[in-house]
């Protein structure tokens, strides 16, 4: 009976709109290969290879022993929200109050709350490409319409006010700005953000600023949050998490900072879906935010060295080209020269096919750009050891060959 009902299209309409997460699918495939004993070069995954800070792990252990295992405030424990306020003040120069902070089950959950709180049916969202894979799917779930704004290497894969002016319509309500960008690693300067801010103010747009990789910026100017610019805090929702900055992906703690009425609405949504994040994970996140921060600098320096090696290696490979990313831990590689060519006896008719051939023939896991809005690119991660990067580049060279 269940199968018959499913075949009769009785599932909710959103199930037909949303695409599965390609990053989750790749992670599952790589995990299966590793369980079977295969050596896989994991360029496709966006997970730091550093351990969670020892003081954060100890705080979680202590929380268990102290029986801190019950429900908490739906928005998160007050001490954690206060720590987020302090962190945002230090990193972004923006002052929030604890009731403007909502702690959620990872940054993806915070984004879901924000998008579903802001959007009404058929509202349009300006979404620069390349974009993180879940942005368009969450927009569609909320009843909104993604309005893609194409970028390319000529602007460093960054959107400009002129591009936004061409894309905006009377239905536009929101701009999603992700920087440092996943997958391109693009980081905006303060001057560039000022132009975008003026555009948003002029058109009365909300901004969701996804700043999950803000600790990993390599340009001399550092990181600027658009919320710190005049007139922007009151129209911006900052999204961040402890996942990348403290290597706590599995702890599932993200947070949002927004005007109090918006935070209250997001809190209402969260109260009827997940309620509070895990109490133990909240205590670990608190320890991470309040404890020694030298680990972030060590990670940044390690990523910086890996970035140099990966970019140099990619630029030597036949049919590949890339810019030097200014942040995050990804390299956005233009592999369009391979389209229509043959590799290992197979015709490369898409980036998905290129990724498939590299994985099956060389055990090289890369992320095709399709899920990020590009049919010409692939994403490589340097959140893996230097040895794995170097060995993986050699393996790629065996398959792809080298430039003359």
N, C-alpha and C positions, 0 to 999 in steps of 0.2 A: 504493500500500500504506500509506504514512504517513497519507494522508488517511483511508483506511478505518479504520486503527487509532484515529485521533483521534475519528472519528465513533462508534466503538464504545466510547467512554468509557474508554480505557486510560490517560488522563492521571492523574497523582496526585490524590487527593481534595482536597488543599488548593487546587488550581487552580479548583475550583468554589466554594470558600468565600470566597476573597478578591475584593474589588472593585478595579478599577483606580484609581490615584490621580487624583482630579479636578484637583488642582493641576498635576500633570504634563500632563494632557490640555489644560488651559487654556494652559499655557506653550507647548505645541506649536502650538495653534491660533493664538495671538497671533504666534508666530514666523513662521508661514506667511503671515499677513496682512501682517506687516511686510516680509517678503521680496517680496511682491507689490506693495509700494509704498504700502500703506495706512497712514494715520495712526491709531494706536490709543492710547487713553487707558488706561494699564495699571494700573488700580486693583486688579486681581486678583492681582498677583504679589507674592511675598514675598522679593524680592531687593534688597539695598541698592544704591543707585545711586552709591555712592562707590567710588573706586579702592582696591585693596589698598595698604596702606602701602608707600612706596618702599623702605624698608629691608628689608621682607619679600621684595619682588620681587628686590632685589639679592642677598639671601642665597640665593635659589633659583638665580639666575644663577651665583653663585660656586660653589654646590654642583655644578652641571653642569660648570663649568670644572675643578673639583677632582676630577672623576670620582666624586663621591659618589652613585653611581647603582646600587648593588647592593642586595641584601637587607639589612634591618636586623633588630634584635630584633623578634619578632612583636608585642610590646606597645608598640613604639615606642622610639626612641633614648632612652637614659637621661637625657641633658640635657633633652630635651623633657618627659619625665615629671617631672623635678625642677622644671622651669619651671611645669608644671601644679600641682604641689604648692604652690609659692610663690604662684601666682595664687589658688588656692582658699583659702589661708591669709589672704591679703590681702582678698579679696572676701567670703568667707563666714565667716572666723574658725574654720575647721575644719582640723585638722592631719592630713595623710595622709603615707604613705610611698610611695616610687616604685613598690614592688611592689603597691600598691593602685590604681595607675593603669593603664588600658589605653587606648592610642591606637588609634583605628579610622578607617575610611574615612567620615568624617562622623558627625554626631550621630545620624542615622537608623540607621547601622550599630551604633553604641554601644547604642542602644535595642534593636535586634534581638538583640544579644548578651545584654543584661540580661534581657529578657523570656523568651528561650528558655532561659536558665540557671535562672531562678527557677521557671518554671511546669511543673507536671505536668498530665497529661491531666485535663480538666474542672475544674481550679482556676478559681475566679472572681476577676475583677479589678474592683475598684471604679473606675469611670471617669467622672469628672464631665463633664457636657456644658455648653457645647460643648467638643469635644476636637479635637486635631490629627488629621488624616485617617488617618495611618498607625497610630495606637494600636490601634483595634479589629482592623485587619487583621493586625498583628503578633501580637496576642493569639490570634486564631483560628489563625494559622499554627502557633503553639506548642502548640495543643491546648487553650488556655484558653477561658474564656467571659467576654466583657465584660458587666459588670453596670452599666448606665448610671445615673448619679445626676443627675437633672435640676436645673439651676439656672436662674435667670431674673434679670431686671433688679432685682428687689427685694433681692437679696443681692449685686448687682454682678457677677453671673455667677460667684459664688464658692460653693464647697461649704461646708457647716457640719457640725460633729460630729453634730447632730441629723439632718441628711439622711443622713449615712453610717450612723448607727445604724438607720435605717429600711431601708437597702439591704443591710446586711451579712447574710451567711448562714454556716453552718458550712463551706461550701466556699470562702469568701473567703480569699485568701492575700496579695493585693497591692493597694495603692492607687497609681494613677499621678496625680501632681500636677504640672501644667505651669504654671509661673508665672515671669515674666509670661506670660500665656496667649496662645496662638495658637489661636483667632482673636479672643478678646474683649479682650485687653489687660489683663485683671484681674491685680492684684498683691495678695498677702496681707500683712496686717500681722503683726508678731511675735505679737501677742495672738491673732489668728485662727489662726495656725500652732500656737500652744501648745495650743489646744483640739483641733486635728486630731492633733497629736503624742500627746496623752494618749489619744485614741481608738485610735490605732495600737498604742500600748504595751498598752493594756487588752485589745485583741483579737489581739495578737501578729501584726500585719501587717507585711509588707515595704512599703517605699515606693520608687518610682522618681520622683525629682525632676528633671524636665526643666527646666533652667535656661538654655537656649540664649539667651534674650533678657534675661538678668539685668543686662547693662550698660545697658539702656534702661528705666530706672524713673524716673517723674516725680513720684511722691508724696514728700513731705518726709522721711518715715521712711527711704526708701531700700529696699534689697532685703535680705530675710532668707531664708537657706536653712533648710529644715526640718531638715537634717542637723546644724545648729549647736545645736539644742535638746537638753536633757538626755535621754539614753536613745535618741537617734535616729540617731546616726552608725552604730551597729552594725546598724541595720535599714534603712538608706537607701543607694540607689545614685544618685549625682549624675550627670547627663548634661549635658555642655556641648560647645561647639565653637568654633572660630575663625570660623565661617562668617558670622555676623551681626555680632559685635562688631568684627571686623577686615575686614569686607567681603571675605571669602575663600570664598564659597560654592563656587566651582568647584575649589578646592584640595582639598576633601574631607578635612578633618581634624576629627574629633570625639574626645571622650574620656569615660571613665567613671571615677568614684572610688567605691570600695566596700570592704567588709571583705575582707581578703586571701584567704580561701577562695573568696569569690564572684569576685573578680578572677581568681584562678587558673583557675576553671571557665570564665569568659568567655574567657580567654586560650586555653584548650584548644579551645573552639569556633572561635575566630578562626584558630587554627593550622591547622585542617582546612578552612577556607573561603577566606578571602582572604589569610592570612598578614599581613605588615606593610603599613601604608599606604605610599604612595609616599615614597621617601627624600627627594626634592627638596621635596615638600610639607611634610614634617616639619621640614626646616630652615627653610623660610619661616615655619611656625607658631612655631617656637622664636624666631625674630627678632621676630615680632609680639608674643609674650608678654613678651619681655625688653626690647624697644625702647621708645621714647617712647610714652606712653599718651594724649597730648593729643588724638589723633585721635578717640578714643572720646567724649570730652567734646564735641568739635565736632559729631560726628554726633548726639549726644543733644540738643544745643541746636537743631540743624537740624530734627530730628524733632519737637521740642517746638513749634517755630513752625509746622511743617506740620500738626501735629495740631490746633492751634487753628483753622486755616483750614478744614481738611477737616470737622471737627465742626460748625463754624458753618455751613458750606455745606450739609451734609447736613440739618441741622435746618430749613433753609428749604425743602427740597424736599417736594413733595406725597407723602404716604403713607409717609414715612420718619421714624424717630426713633432716637436712639442715646444712650448714656452717654458721658461723657468717659473714655477709657481711661487707666489709670495706668501702662501700660508697653507694651513691644514697639513695633510700628509699624503697627497695624491698628485699624480702627474696626468694631465689630460692630453692624450696622444692622438694626433691626427693620423689615422691609418687609411685614409681614403684612397691612397695609391694602390692598395691591395684589391679594391673592388673590381671585379671582373677578371682578376688574375687567378692562376692556379697555385695551390700550395698543398704539398703532399698528395698530389693527384686529385684534389678537390677544388671546385670553383668557389672562389670567395665572392658570394653575392650579397653579403651583409656583414656587419660587425659581429652579429651573433654567430655566423658561420666561422669567422676568423677565430673567435673565442673558443668555439667548439673544437676546431682543428688543433689549436695550441694545447687545449686540455687533453684531448684524446691521443695526440701524437707526441706531445712533449711534457705532459703533466704540468703544464703552465696555466695557472688560473688567472685570467684577467677579466675585467668587467666590461662587457660591450656597452657602448654609449647609448644604445637604443632606449634603455630605461631612464636615461638622463636627458632625453630629447634630441639626440644626435645619431644620425645614421652613418657618420663619418669618423667617429672617435671611439677610443677605448680608454678606460681608466685603470691606471696602475697605482698601487699603494706602496708606500715605503714604510708602513707600520709593521715591518718584518725585519729580521736581523740583517746586518750588512752581508754576512756570509750567504744568506738566502737570496739577497738581491744580486750579488755577484755571480753566484752559481746559476740563478735563474736567467740572468742576461746572457750567459754563455749558452744555456740551453735554447733560448730564443734565437740566438745567432745561428745555431745549428739548423734551425728550421727556416728562419726568414732570410738569412744571409746578411751580408754587410754592404754598405754603400761603397762605391768605387772611389 
